[in-house]
Amino acid sequence: MKHLNIIGVLLLLLFSAFGPDPQEARQAARDALDNASIQLDSGNKMEAMRLFKEAERYGLWADDTLTVAHARFNIAANLGYYADEEEIVSLLKAAAEGFGVDYVDRAYALRELGDFYQFHKAYDTAEMVLNQALAYAEKSGSVETKSDVFSAFYAMYFNAGEYEKSAESLRKFMQVRLPNMNDNLWMFYYHGMGNVLYELGDLDSTAYYYGKLEELVNQMDSKDDTWFYYGDLAGFAEERGDFETAYNYFYQYETGNVHAEIERRENNLALISHQYDNALIQNELNEKIIMRQRSIIVISGLAALVLAAFLVSQVRLARKRKQEAEINAELFHFKQQNQALAQKDAEHEQIQHDYADRLSEALDKEQRIMLLLDNYLNGKRANLLNDVEQAVFGEKDHWKAMLAVVEAKYPGLWETLCQKYPDLDEDEKKSFILSHFKVSRQEEADYLGTTVNMVDKIRGRVKKKMGKDLL
């Protein structure tokens, strides 16, 4: 009974580990989102990315679609334009959908997606997405959101070489913002118009707008948000023959560019970190699906695994004769109880008899395992793991039980291995599966019925056949 109680406690702990309470998960998701924003504002992008992913993960547990949408939008924005195109597009589309009737955030998500497409020169797609963003911005009634979308149109048309449309987008940007144009907005407008008119060959108008930009930029106390303007101003000053001004402006531009390069490297570190933990996030989402379904095969498979581990650990700690006596005494006690119950209640005689037989079989199996340990400790048997598996599972296929657990934790993994890597033999597939349970090389050798050296060779063949996919 003591053994059964311990197993019951283990199973209870196992089932409680399926996932947090939805209310707690929702609060954890929102706390992570707030903390991520704080870390991002302080310049700690690596920690911010970790917290944004945590917010997404807990938000999915709690079905908090709005928090998940904010997390995905920020993950995509921080990964930048050099990240995997399919991943960024998927994140931003999911974020836009998750924002629902929050038209401001929905417009910003689509605006970010439009910028991503135009960066990769998919201008037709970018224009279509930005038109959707503009529609949501108009629905929101937000002047800031609408002007922000027009600024994206300006950049997209400019990079596409459609300078007239680019200038028209800038005019709409200014008209929407008036009469609340601050210095930063005027600098953006003057710079954009100067760039467009320069490309159109109107140098007099270019000089006018660059001159207005120059006045405002030189009035700013901090150059953190204006350094990039000096690049175009320096180039235009050099073209006019004002080399001293050009040199000063180039110096200020390069100084700002150095700080921007440091920030870009931090973004690259965040991107690398994100790529390495994508698999972990996907596994955790799969575990969420397992928790919700609570299928019989998962519970029975995990219970069998816990029971097998418990029995092996008890066998290793047991003492040969003392445990035999306890098991025999307990078996006799249960048989006596069953006989007494059968005499008192004839209607339950057959039921009690069957119960006694099943219990006798289970205890007898445990006794056989104890004997295996006895032989192993005295050096009579070399392969304890295989012998214990035989005692626990008998003639049944242990691999089917193990595969049921694998399929529950990693759905479709075996089928994918067979389809994607048909040249893997049976031992190579089993070695790859066992790697997910973090068994030692000796344990894997015992399970496969081979040597540690052969396990190393099998693992080497798996790495060679699967290549970079194994990473």
HELIX and SHEET records of a PDB file:
HELIX    1   1 LYS A    2  SER A   16  1                                  15    
HELIX    2   2 PRO A   22  ASP A   41  1                                  20    
HELIX    3   3 LYS A   45  ALA A   62  1                                  18    
HELIX    4   4 THR A   65  LEU A   79  1                                  15    
HELIX    5   5 GLU A   85  PHE A   99  1                                  15    
HELIX    6   6 TYR A  103  PHE A  119  1                                  17    
HELIX    7   7 TYR A  123  SER A  140  1                                  18    
HELIX    8   8 VAL A  143  ASN A  159  1                                  17    
HELIX    9   9 TYR A  163  ARG A  177  1                                  15    
HELIX   10  10 ASP A  183  LEU A  200  1                                  18    
HELIX   11  11 LEU A  203  GLN A  219  1                                  17    
HELIX   12  12 TYR A  229  GLU A  239  1                                  11    
HELIX   13  13 PHE A  243  GLN A  293  1                                  51    
HELIX   14  14 ILE A  296  LEU A  317  1                                  22    
HELIX   15  15 LYS A  320  LYS A  344  1                                  25    
HELIX   16  16 ALA A  346  HIS A  348  5                                   3    
HELIX   17  17 GLU A  349  LEU A  377  1                                  29    
HELIX   18  18 LEU A  384  PHE A  393  1                                  10    
HELIX   19  19 HIS A  398  LYS A  409  1                                  12    
HELIX   20  20 LEU A  413  LYS A  420  1                                   8    
HELIX   21  21 GLU A  426  SER A  435  1                                  10    
HELIX   22  22 ARG A  441  LEU A  448  1                                   8    
HELIX   23  23 VAL A  452  MET A  466  1                                  15    
HELIX   24  24 GLY A  467  LEU A  470  5                                   4    
END                                                                             
